[in-house]
Amino acid sequence: MQELIKDQVANMYLWPKTLQVPVLDPSKAFKRPVGVLHVKVLRASKLKKKDFLGASDPYVKLKLTEDKLTSKKTTVKHKNLNPEWNEEFDMIVKDPQTQALELHVIDWEQVGKHDKMGMNVVPLKELTADEPKGFTLELLKNMDLNDAQNEKSRGQLEVELTYKPFKEDEMPKTFEESKTLQKAPEDTPDGGGVLVVIVHEAQDVEGKHHTNPYVTILFRGEKRKTKHVKKNRDPRWEEEFTFMLDEPPVNDKLHVEVQSSSSRIGLLHPKETLGYIDINLSDVVNNKRINERYHLIDSKNGRIQIELQWRTK
């Protein structure tokens, strides 16, 4: 096992004899996307249960190193230590020689913090362009060579990876071009557009009396709501709402509030607020897209991830 960890870590780095610090060319400060990594999360086997009673509820979180984008996640497989996913993801690659794919298997918890079950990494330089390659990864506690905990068996994760570099005529000229927005519908008023609000997820939201979170969006007197997620401090919605407008909302604010409600009879507080934010929309009009995590006001540690888009014809 120790040799396996050494090989995995060594593959991620080139150890120079001398350290050279080049002068940074400002034009290259932000790397352009050069391709797409296609990830197929197949299955895990022989996972070790984290719950004291019963089996675990695993899901996989994926992220590329050197990338600030939000991690991607598989669905949760409840009460299963040998889960099958067969789920596919595409991730933008900026440097296949230095980037690596991080894979974390996590035990979902309805209440409280989710437990880590194991992880591993795959350096992208191990892939040959346009050729699928399968990996059976031993799950580790971390990538620390000296951590004795890595000797412990945690199960295996199977994935299939394909790196597809862009062809010359497909290469985005700028980073923004790699995130092309959809156009607004043809019946959109001239000079106007469509405001798109995507409610992704929240973390560490907690009510005093119950935690069954949902999100209410208030914009120009119009109210929209997500579904309820029962007994969950880290809810995930992935719901999209659209507002067709006659003009850009440069002077408007979007009110986003996380709330909880309970149908239990006899409660003195059947509904409560878990936190809120007010977002100025001038930035999304100027930048076309914003995807950020916001700290919730009136919440101890709560955060929410909201993506905004301004689409025009």
ZIQUI-V212633 format. One record per residue. N is the residue number from 0. RES is the residue in three letters. OMEGA is omega in whole degrees, 0 to 359 (* if undefined). Layout:
N_RES_OMEGA ; N_RES_OMEGA
This chain:
0_MET_181 ; 1_GLN_179 ; 2_GLU_178 ; 3_LEU_180 ; 4_ILE_180 ; 5_LYS_181 ; 6_ASP_182 ; 7_GLN_181 ; 8_VAL_182 ; 9_ALA_180 ; 10_ASN_183 ; 11_MET_189 ; 12_TYR_167 ; 13_LEU_186 ; 14_TRP_182 ; 15_PRO_176 ; 16_LYS_176 ; 17_THR_181 ; 18_LEU_178 ; 19_GLN_180 ; 20_VAL_181 ; 21_PRO_174 ; 22_VAL_185 ; 23_LEU_174 ; 24_ASP_183 ; 25_PRO_182 ; 26_SER_180 ; 27_LYS_183 ; 28_ALA_178 ; 29_PHE_184 ; 30_LYS_177 ; 31_ARG_173 ; 32_PRO_182 ; 33_VAL_180 ; 34_GLY_181 ; 35_VAL_173 ; 36_LEU_177 ; 37_HIS_184 ; 38_VAL_172 ; 39_LYS_177 ; 40_VAL_187 ; 41_LEU_186 ; 42_ARG_170 ; 43_ALA_181 ; 44_SER_176 ; 45_LYS_176 ; 46_LEU_179 ; 47_LYS_186 ; 48_LYS_179 ; 49_LYS_181 ; 50_ASP_180 ; 51_PHE_178 ; 52_LEU_176 ; 53_GLY_181 ; 54_ALA_180 ; 55_SER_181 ; 56_ASP_190 ; 57_PRO_166 ; 58_TYR_182 ; 59_VAL_175 ; 60_LYS_184 ; 61_LEU_178 ; 62_LYS_173 ; 63_LEU_174 ; 64_THR_181 ; 65_GLU_182 ; 66_ASP_182 ; 67_LYS_180 ; 68_LEU_180 ; 69_THR_178 ; 70_SER_173 ; 71_LYS_184 ; 72_LYS_172 ; 73_THR_172 ; 74_THR_178 ; 75_VAL_175 ; 76_LYS_188 ; 77_HIS_174 ; 78_LYS_185 ; 79_ASN_178 ; 80_LEU_175 ; 81_ASN_189 ; 82_PRO_173 ; 83_GLU_178 ; 84_TRP_185 ; 85_ASN_180 ; 86_GLU_187 ; 87_GLU_182 ; 88_PHE_174 ; 89_ASP_183 ; 90_MET_181 ; 91_ILE_181 ; 92_VAL_178 ; 93_LYS_180 ; 94_ASP_183 ; 95_PRO_179 ; 96_GLN_183 ; 97_THR_183 ; 98_GLN_177 ; 99_ALA_177 ; 100_LEU_175 ; 101_GLU_179 ; 102_LEU_180 ; 103_HIS_172 ; 104_VAL_189 ; 105_ILE_178 ; 106_ASP_181 ; 107_TRP_177 ; 108_GLU_179 ; 109_GLN_178 ; 110_VAL_178 ; 111_GLY_184 ; 112_LYS_178 ; 113_HIS_184 ; 114_ASP_176 ; 115_LYS_181 ; 116_MET_180 ; 117_GLY_182 ; 118_MET_171 ; 119_ASN_180 ; 120_VAL_175 ; 121_VAL_175 ; 122_PRO_183 ; 123_LEU_180 ; 124_LYS_175 ; 125_GLU_183 ; 126_LEU_171 ; 127_THR_185 ; 128_ALA_174 ; 129_ASP_179 ; 130_GLU_178 ; 131_PRO_179 ; 132_LYS_180 ; 133_GLY_178 ; 134_PHE_168 ; 135_THR_190 ; 136_LEU_172 ; 137_GLU_181 ; 138_LEU_182 ; 139_LEU_175 ; 140_LYS_180 ; 141_ASN_180 ; 142_MET_179 ; 143_ASP_182 ; 144_LEU_187 ; 145_ASN_182 ; 146_ASP_182 ; 147_ALA_179 ; 148_GLN_181 ; 149_ASN_175 ; 150_GLU_183 ; 151_LYS_178 ; 152_SER_181 ; 153_ARG_181 ; 154_GLY_183 ; 155_GLN_177 ; 156_LEU_180 ; 157_GLU_179 ; 158_VAL_173 ; 159_GLU_185 ; 160_LEU_174 ; 161_THR_176 ; 162_TYR_181 ; 163_LYS_179 ; 164_PRO_176 ; 165_PHE_169 ; 166_LYS_186 ; 167_GLU_182 ; 168_ASP_178 ; 169_GLU_187 ; 170_MET_176 ; 171_PRO_179 ; 172_LYS_178 ; 173_THR_179 ; 174_PHE_182 ; 175_GLU_180 ; 176_GLU_179 ; 177_SER_181 ; 178_LYS_185 ; 179_THR_179 ; 180_LEU_171 ; 181_GLN_176 ; 182_LYS_174 ; 183_ALA_179 ; 184_PRO_182 ; 185_GLU_182 ; 186_ASP_176 ; 187_THR_181 ; 188_PRO_176 ; 189_ASP_181 ; 190_GLY_180 ; 191_GLY_181 ; 192_GLY_180 ; 193_VAL_173 ; 194_LEU_180 ; 195_VAL_178 ; 196_VAL_179 ; 197_ILE_178 ; 198_VAL_183 ; 199_HIS_186 ; 200_GLU_176 ; 201_ALA_178 ; 202_GLN_173 ; 203_ASP_173 ; 204_VAL_184 ; 205_GLU_177 ; 206_GLY_178 ; 207_LYS_186 ; 208_HIS_178 ; 209_HIS_179 ; 210_THR_176 ; 211_ASN_195 ; 212_PRO_168 ; 213_TYR_184 ; 214_VAL_173 ; 215_THR_178 ; 216_ILE_179 ; 217_LEU_181 ; 218_PHE_180 ; 219_ARG_177 ; 220_GLY_180 ; 221_GLU_184 ; 222_LYS_175 ; 223_ARG_181 ; 224_LYS_172 ; 225_THR_173 ; 226_LYS_175 ; 227_HIS_173 ; 228_VAL_188 ; 229_LYS_172 ; 230_LYS_184 ; 231_ASN_178 ; 232_ARG_180 ; 233_ASP_186 ; 234_PRO_178 ; 235_ARG_184 ; 236_TRP_184 ; 237_GLU_180 ; 238_GLU_185 ; 239_GLU_179 ; 240_PHE_181 ; 241_THR_177 ; 242_PHE_178 ; 243_MET_188 ; 244_LEU_178 ; 245_ASP_182 ; 246_GLU_181 ; 247_PRO_183 ; 248_PRO_186 ; 249_VAL_182 ; 250_ASN_184 ; 251_ASP_171 ; 252_LYS_176 ; 253_LEU_179 ; 254_HIS_180 ; 255_VAL_184 ; 256_GLU_175 ; 257_VAL_183 ; 258_GLN_176 ; 259_SER_177 ; 260_SER_179 ; 261_SER_180 ; 262_SER_180 ; 263_ARG_183 ; 264_ILE_174 ; 265_GLY_179 ; 266_LEU_176 ; 267_LEU_182 ; 268_HIS_182 ; 269_PRO_181 ; 270_LYS_178 ; 271_GLU_179 ; 272_THR_180 ; 273_LEU_180 ; 274_GLY_182 ; 275_TYR_172 ; 276_ILE_171 ; 277_ASP_185 ; 278_ILE_173 ; 279_ASN_187 ; 280_LEU_180 ; 281_SER_181 ; 282_ASP_182 ; 283_VAL_176 ; 284_VAL_182 ; 285_ASN_186 ; 286_ASN_180 ; 287_LYS_180 ; 288_ARG_174 ; 289_ILE_178 ; 290_ASN_188 ; 291_GLU_170 ; 292_ARG_182 ; 293_TYR_172 ; 294_HIS_183 ; 295_LEU_175 ; 296_ILE_182 ; 297_ASP_175 ; 298_SER_184 ; 299_LYS_183 ; 300_ASN_188 ; 301_GLY_176 ; 302_ARG_178 ; 303_ILE_178 ; 304_GLN_180 ; 305_ILE_174 ; 306_GLU_179 ; 307_LEU_176 ; 308_GLN_173 ; 309_TRP_185 ; 310_ARG_176 ; 311_THR_181 ; 312_LYS_*
